[in-house]
């Protein structure tokens, strides 16, 4: 039973949570009295990686992103692959005073990805971040998505907070 649950909740390629598990956590956190932070993450120009280097390299890039998200964030945070080259991190027990920590994590991840080591091409992430004072409110995803769009419009490879737009 636990193996079936693990299969149902994990992304087959990366091993992190999948979209279904993300939606389940999101739903559970709606009623939470605790502060929540959502990071929406896109692999920049992912189509170019697949087109230039092939889908196997694209898969390796996605696995690397997942690995870095797990290493960079707390064990109490939820890292998920929510679409093709889209990831999310849900952080609980966190507030706006943690913006500098999140910015630093984003910068470190992008620096590693831009080294292009272990046969991977150089690539980067765009990250949009939004906070909720209490639970996963209905507009949190939309606010994080707007921050993500802002990063992409500004040239990609960065992190933006909805509150700063």
C-alpha positions in Angstrom: 0.0 0.0 0.0 2.8 2.4 0.9 4.6 1.6 -2.4 1.4 2.4 -4.4 1.0 5.6 -2.5 4.6 6.5 -3.2 4.1 5.8 -6.9 0.9 7.8 -7.0 2.5 10.9 -5.3 5.9 10.9 -6.9 7.0 12.1 -10.3 8.3 9.1 -12.2 11.3 11.0 -13.8 12.5 13.2 -10.9 11.3 11.4 -7.8 9.9 14.5 -6.2 6.2 15.2 -5.6 4.0 15.2 -8.7 1.1 17.6 -9.6 -1.5 15.4 -7.8 0.4 15.5 -4.6 1.1 19.2 -5.0 -2.7 19.9 -5.4 -3.4 17.7 -2.4 -0.9 19.7 -0.2 -2.3 22.9 -1.5 -5.8 21.8 -0.6 -4.7 20.7 2.9 -2.9 24.0 3.5 -6.0 26.1 2.7 -7.3 25.7 6.2 -3.9 26.2 7.8 -3.5 29.2 10.2 0.3 29.3 9.4 2.0 31.5 6.8 2.8 29.9 3.5 5.2 30.8 0.7 4.9 29.5 -2.9 7.7 29.4 -5.4 6.7 28.8 -9.0 9.8 27.7 -11.1 10.3 27.4 -14.8 13.3 26.0 -16.6 14.3 28.8 -19.0 14.3 28.0 -22.7 13.7 24.3 -22.0 12.5 23.6 -25.5 16.0 24.7 -26.7 17.6 22.0 -24.5 15.4 19.3 -26.0 15.7 20.6 -29.5 19.5 21.1 -29.4 20.6 18.2 -27.2 17.7 15.7 -27.3 15.1 14.6 -24.9 17.5 12.5 -22.9 19.4 15.6 -22.0 16.2 17.4 -21.3 15.3 14.7 -18.8 18.8 15.0 -17.2 18.3 18.7 -16.8 14.9 18.2 -15.1 16.4 15.6 -12.7 19.2 18.1 -11.9 16.6 20.8 -11.1 14.7 18.5 -8.8 18.0 17.4 -7.1 18.9 21.0 -6.4 15.5 21.9 -5.1 15.6 19.1 -2.6 19.2 20.0 -1.5 18.5 23.7 -1.3 15.2 23.7 0.6 14.3 22.4 4.0 13.1 18.9 4.6 9.8 20.4 5.8 9.3 22.2 2.5 7.4 20.5 -0.4 9.2 20.3 -3.8 7.1 19.2 -6.8 7.2 18.9 -10.5 3.9 20.3 -11.6 4.2 20.2 -15.4 6.7 19.5 -18.1 9.5 22.0 -17.1 7.5 23.6 -14.3 8.3 23.1 -10.6 7.0 24.5 -7.3 8.2 24.7 -3.8 5.7 25.2 -0.9 7.3 26.5 2.2 5.4 26.7 5.5 6.3 28.4 8.8 7.9 31.2 6.8 7.3 34.9 6.3 8.3 37.9 4.2 11.4 38.4 6.4 12.8 35.3 4.6 13.0 37.0 1.2 16.8 37.3 1.4 17.2 33.6 2.1 15.0 32.6 -0.8 16.8 35.1 -3.1 20.1 33.6 -2.1 18.9 30.0 -2.7 17.6 31.0 -6.2 20.9 32.6 -7.0 23.0 29.6 -5.8 20.8 27.2 -7.8 21.2 29.3 -11.0 24.9 29.6 -10.5 25.2 25.8 -10.3 23.0 25.4 -13.4 25.0 27.9 -15.4 28.3 26.1 -14.8 27.1 23.4 -17.2 29.0 20.6 -15.4 28.6 16.8 -15.7 27.7 17.0 -19.4 24.7 19.2 -18.9 24.3 22.3 -21.0 24.2 25.7 -19.2 20.7 26.7 -18.4 18.8 28.7 -15.7 15.6 29.0 -13.8 13.0 31.8 -13.5 11.3 31.9 -10.1 8.2 33.7 -9.0 7.4 33.9 -5.2 4.4 34.9 -3.2 3.5 34.9 0.4 0.2 34.2 2.3 -0.1 35.2 5.9 -2.5 32.4 6.6 -2.7 29.2 4.6 -2.7 28.6 0.9 -5.2 31.2 -0.1 -7.0 31.2 -3.4 -4.9 33.9 -4.9 -1.4 32.6 -3.9 -0.8 30.6 -7.1 -1.9 33.5 -9.3 0.4 36.0 -7.4 3.4 33.7 -7.7 2.6 33.2 -11.4 2.6 37.0 -11.9 6.0 37.3 -10.2 7.3 34.4 -12.5 6.0 36.2 -15.5 7.8 39.4 -14.4 11.1 37.5 -14.2 10.6 36.1 -17.7 9.7 39.5 -19.1 12.9 41.0 -17.4 15.1 38.5 -19.3 14.8 35.3 -17.2 17.4 33.7 -14.8 16.2 35.3 -11.6 13.7 35.5 -8.8 11.0 38.0 -8.2 8.5 38.5 -5.3 4.9 39.5 -6.0 5.1 42.0 -3.2 7.9 43.9 -4.9 6.2 44.2 -8.3 
